[in-house]
Amino acid sequence: MQLKYFQTHKSKDLLIFSGIAFMIWTVFFVLDFNGLYGQDSHAYLAYSKELSESFSTGVAARPFFWPKLYPLLGALLHFSGLTHLLALKLISFVALISAVTISYRLCLRLFGTSSILYFIIGGFTQIYFVRSGYLVMSDMLAAALCLLVFTCFFAYKKEQQTIYLLGVILAALAAVFVRYAVVPLLALPVLLTFVDWLKSMKRVIQLSITVGATILVVIVVYFNNQLIQETLYQLGDWSFKHAFSRTIASRDGIAVNTVPNSLYVFGNFFHLGYFSVGILLVPFYKHLTNQSKWILVFCAVYLFFLVGISMQNYRFLLLTHLPIWIALFPAFKAMIQWSKKGAFLIVSSWIVLNIGFACYSFSKTLKAHRLEREVVASIKKHSKNESIYSFFVDQSFPSYGITNKVHNFFMEDYSQFETGALVVFNEQQFKQQWKGHRVMKNWNRLCASKDLDTLEVLTDNWIIYRIH
């Protein structure tokens, strides 16, 4: 069977995108950035190691909060001889190249024209997006799979080939097993594809297929029971008041955001980390095609979900970055044609702006990464294998070889504290965000019941104590 929809006249695009990605990878390597950033990345690395051990010993791995496909792929790649860290980074790296390539080719198929430069800018100079291609995180893999769903959706809509129907289903299933957050983004394209397919069936067959699909959904949910718990929590916590308030209280403490959710969700269109000159395209939105509008509707469902949840994180906008980038291509093309001689100035200034913001933003990522390593180095210097009481940075401990027993202030209440144990804490950073929460209550009980010897003061008010 010939898959005409996936053929392009630009055979060098994959090579070009891979070359640029590899150059950026080299820059990160020179900066000594290993891809571990934030609690989630350390959790994925630790669980990938557990899965490998489970395969070798036959002992079941512990339950995991997030979907398991990303760490599972890392565990499988590990058996090829790669370290778990390199395997997980390689998955994100390949997903980045795949996501940009799929986007470029989908744009070409939807609009009959595309621009390698446009997707180089969108894929490799918008820092919030490109950074995820080098992190030990599931986001980029999920983004690539979502783009594959969109591609198969439009292909099936045009050509009605069964292979594209299967592409929608399988890519969507894989995406769910990578990140639960894809559900509101993929719900419409999957449902519309399924309905379109049913229309060609007889009534009895329609009923049978519907029952079968329902059973399949139940099976997927059964093997992703955390999906139900997380969905119920997010829907129960979802509120329009979050759209207009900068201060939001949740299980993750009290967050004071720079802008309310109602502005944050438009970050894909205007934020420096995603579409830094998006404001310039607004006058050209009249050139958007029906295909653009389909994509924007799919993204709108997802962004509507984000506007009411209690957590604000620009990482969540990564899934919709390239879909919106594709949708706005006709507006970009119209702007370039209108500007004529000014096109070079616009594009070159855009690239310089992106690179400047990327350097600024990534310096903060690198600073946080180096802080984790600084904390770990300090613990190794002072530790004698005693217990450690901590919060926030403790997820990084196993990644860097710390095997001490860790008591996390977030996970449970403590009334007794071990004399001689270490404490790693940042009171200045946590006293407002976690005011009234278990985190600060544990800290306050510790300070009231024990004396603390300060062993070392680290960057940004992180302090290593010993309980006396």
N, C-alpha and C positions, 0 to 999 in steps of 0.2 A: 504493500500500500504506500502510495506516495504522499508524503505530508507536505503539500504545497504551501501550507500556511507558515511553515517554519523556514522556508527557503528565503534567502535574501541575495541581493546583488553585491553585498559588502562582505566579502569573505575574510577581510583582514581585521574586522572589528574585534574579534576575540583576542587576537594577537596584540593589538594595540592596547586594549583594556588590561590584559594580563601584564604587559610590560610596565605600564604606569603603576599598577598595583604592586608589582615587585619592587619598583623604585621606592615607593612609600614604605613598604615593608623593610627595606634596607635602612631607611631613615630611622624608623622605630628601633631597629636592631642597634644602630649606632648610639641612639639615645638611651640604650639599656632599658627599654620598656618591654616587659615580657608578656603583656596582654592581660595580666591580673589586675583588675581595678574594681573595687567595690565588693560587697559581701556575696552577691550572686555568682561572680566569676569563681570565687574560691569554693563555693558550694558545688558548682558544676564540676570543678576539677576533683574535689574530694569524692563526689559520687561516682565519677567515671572510674576512679581508682577502685572504689568498692565493687563496682560491677565487674571489673577485670578480676579482682580477687574472688568474687562469687563464681565466675566462670571456671576458675582454676581449682577452687576448693569444693564447690557444690553447696556452700553455705549461702543462703539467701541474703541479699543485700537489704539494708534497712529501708523502711518507707521513705519516699522522697516527695517533697512538697510540690515540685514542678513536674511537667511532662518529662519523660525519660529518653526520648529519641536522641537528643543532642549529646548527652553524656554517654549514651549507649554506642553511638557512632564513634565517639572518642575512644571508648573501651575496645571496640572492634579494631580500630586503626592501630591501637597500641600493640596488638599482636603481630603487626607488620614490623615491629622493631622501633617504632617511634615512641618517644615519651608521651605520657598523657597530656602534658601541657602543649607540646608541639602538635599533637594530633588534633586537639580542640581548636588551637589557633589556625591550623591548616583548614579545618572545616569552615571557619568563619572567612578565611581568606578566599577559598574557592567559591563560597556563597556570594561574597562581594563581587567577584568577577562575573559570576553567573547572573546575579541580579542586574548588573549594569548591561550585560550583553542581551539578556532577555528583554530588558526595557527598550534598548535601542532597536531591536528587531521588531518588537511589538509596535513601537511607534511607526516604523517603516511600513508595517502591514496595515495599520489603521488609517494612516494619513497619506500613504503613497510616497512619503519622503521622510527623511530623518536627518540628524546632524550628529556626527561623532563628537564634535567639539561640545555640543550642548550636553551630551551625556557624560563626557569627561568632566565638565564643570559640575554636573549634578552628582556624579558618582565618586569624584576624587578630590573636589575642593570644598565641598560642604561638610565641615568638620564633624557635625553630629552624626552624619551618615557614614562617612569614610572611616571614622574611628571604630565603629562597630565591626568593621571587617578585620580588625586586628585584636579584638577583645575575646576573652574566653567567655562568650555569651551566646545565647541561642537566637538573639534578635536577627542577625543577618541571614541565618539559615531560614528562619521563619519568613523574612521579607522576600527571599528568593522564591520560596514555595508559593507565597501569595501571588507573586508576579506570574508564576507558571499557571496558577489557577485562572488569573485574568486572561492570559494568552489562550488557554484552552477554551475558556468561556466564549471569547470572540471568534475563535476558530470554529467551534461547534455551531455558533449562531449563524455563521456564514456558510459552512460546508456540510453540517449535519453528519459528520463521520463519527462512528462509534469510538474510535481511538481518542478523539478529543473529549467525548463524554467521560471516558475512563480517566483521562488526564485530569479533568476537573475533580472527580471523586477522589482519586488516589493522592493528588497533590494537596487537596484540602484536608484529607485524613492525616497525611504526613505533617502538615502544618499544625494541626491541632495537637499532635503528639510532640511537637516541638515547643509551641507556646499557646496557651489557652486564649490569650488576648486576640488571636486571629479570628475567633468565632464571629464577633459583630462585623468584622470587615468582609468575611467570606460568606456570610449567611445569604445575602441576596444573590450573588452570582451562582452559588450552588443551587439555591432554590429555583431560580429562573431557568437554569440548565435542566434541572430535573423536570420541571413543568413542561418545558419545551419538548423534552423527550417523550413525556407521557401523552402529549397531544397526538402523536403518531400511532398510539396503541389502541386496541379495542378495550371496551369498558372492563371486561373481566381481567384482562392482562394488566390494565391500569391499577385495579384493586390489588392484584397479586404483587405487583411491583411496589406499590405503596406500603403494603404489609412487610415485604422483605426489607425495604429501606428503613422502616421503623425499627425492625429487629436489629439491623446493622447499627443504627444510631444508639440503640440501647446497649449493644455490645461495646461500642466505642466509649460510651459514658461509663460502663461498668469497669473498663480497664483504665479509666481516667476519673476515678471517684473524687479526686481532689478538685476536678473541674466543677462538680456540683457544689462542693463546699465553697469554693472561691466565687462561683457565680452567685450563689445565694447571699454571700457576704457583700459582694459588690452591688448587687441589686438592692439588698436591704439597706445599704449605706448610701445608695444613689439618691441625690437630691438636687433640685433646681437651685437651691440656695448656694450650693457649691459653685455654681456658674458665676456668681456675682460677688463672692466673698474672697478676700485675700488670705484670711486666717481660717484654717480648717483643722478641726480636731478629729483624730482617728486613732486606730490601734497603733499607728506609727508615730504617735505623739501629736504635738501641735505645730503645724507648718504655717509659716508666714510667707506667702508667695509674693513675687515681684508684681505679678498681674493676676487677675482672677481667671478662672478656667475659661470663661467666655472669650477671652482674648488669647489665652495660651493655646487653645485648640486650633487657632489659625496660624500657628508657628510654621507649618509646612509652606504657607504662602508668603510669609514676610520675614521670618526670623533669620538672623545672620548665620545661624548654624544649619539652615535648610535651604531657603530660597531668598537669598539676601537682597535681590532686586525685584522681588515679586510685586512690589507696589507699582513698578513701571509697567507691568503687564495689564493692570486693571482696565485701562482704556481700550485694550484690544481683546477683551473677553468676548466681544460680539463675534469673533472669528472662531470660537470653539465649536467643534463639530458634535454630532449626536454621540459619537463614540466617547468624546471627552466628557460629555454630560453623564453618560453611563458610569464612567469611572468615578466622577465626582460624587455621584449619588451613592455608590458603594462606600466611598471614603467618608461621606457625610454621616452614614449610619454609625461608623466606628467613632468619628469625632463627637457625635452626639452622645455616645456612651461615655467618652472621656470627660465631657463637659460637666457631668454630674457626679463623678466619682470623687473620693476624698483625697486621693493622692495625685500630685502633679509632678510629672517627670518628662522632660523633653525626649528621653529615650523612648517613650511610648509612641511618639510621632514618627519613629523610624519606619514602621510598617507602611505608612501612607506617603512617605517621601517620594519614592520613584513613581508610584501610580499617579500622584498629583503632578509630578514632573512631566510624565507622559501626557496627561490631560491638557496641560497648559502649553504644550509644544506649538499648536496652531497660533496661540497668542504671541508666543516668542517669535515665531517666524514672521508674523504680521508686523511686530515691532521692528524687527531687523529690516524688513522691506521698506517700512515707513521712514526709518532713520537714514537709510542709504549710506552716505559717506560717514555718518556718525556711528555706524554699526561697530567699526573697529574700536573706537573709543569706548563704547558701552561695554563690549565684551572684555576688552583688556582691563578696564577699570573694575569690572565685576570680578575677574580672576584675582587681581591684586587685593581687592577688598576681602575676598574669601580667604586668600592665603594669610593676610594680616590677622583676620579674626581666628583662623585656624591655629596660628602660632600662639595667640593669646589664650584661646580656650584650651588647647592641648597642654600648655604649660601648667594649667591647674590640674589636669588629669595626671600629668607626670609628677606634680608635687604630691598629690594624694597617694599615688603609687609608691613614691619614694618614702613617704611618711610610714606606710605599712612596713616597709623593709627596715626603716629606722627603728620602729617600735620592736620588731622582731629581733633585730640585732641587740637592742638594749635588754630585752628579756633573756636572751641567751647569755648575756654578760652577767646578769644578776641571778639567774635561775639555778636552783639545785634540785630540779624536778618536783618542786612543791606545786600545790594547786594555784590557779590564777583566777581571780575575779575580774571580769571585764565586760565590755559592751562595745559593739560596732566594729572594732578592729580584730576581734578574736576569730572571725571566720578565716582570716589570713594565716593564722598560726600553723595549722597542719600543712599548708602549701609550702611553708618554709622550714619544715622539719621540727616544729615544736610539738612535743607529744604529752606535755603536762595536762592534767585534768583541768578543764576550764568550766567555771561557773559563770553563766551569762546572766547579767542583771535583768535582761528582758524576759527570759524564759520562765523564771519562777521567783517566788518570794523567799528571801533568806532572813532568818532571825539569828542564826549562829554563824560565826565566821572563824575560819581556821587561823590560829596564831602562826605566824611565819609565812603565810601565803603571800603571793604577790597580788597587787591590784594595778590594773591598767585602766585609767579613766581620764576623762576631760570634762571636769565640772563646768568650766566656762562655756563649752559648746553645748552641753546637754541641759543646763539648768532651766532654760526657757522652753525649748521644744518638748522636753519630757517632764515638765512640771506636773506634779500630781500623778504621774505614771509610776508603774512598778520600778522602772529604771532608777528614777530619782529617790523613790522611797527606800529601795535597797541601799543606795549610796548614803542616804541620810541616817539609816539605821546603823550602817557600818561606822560612820563618823561618830555617832553617839555612843556606840558600845566599845569601840576599839581605838587605840592610838595608831596613827599611821606615820611611818618613817619615810620621808621622801628620798628615794634612791637616785632619781634622775628626772630632770625636766627636759622634755623634747619639744619638737616643732609644734607651733600652734596650741600651746598649753596642754599637750598631752603629758601626763606624769606617771612615772612608775613608782609605786609605793610598796612597802612591806608592812604587813599587819603585825603590830607589836603587842 
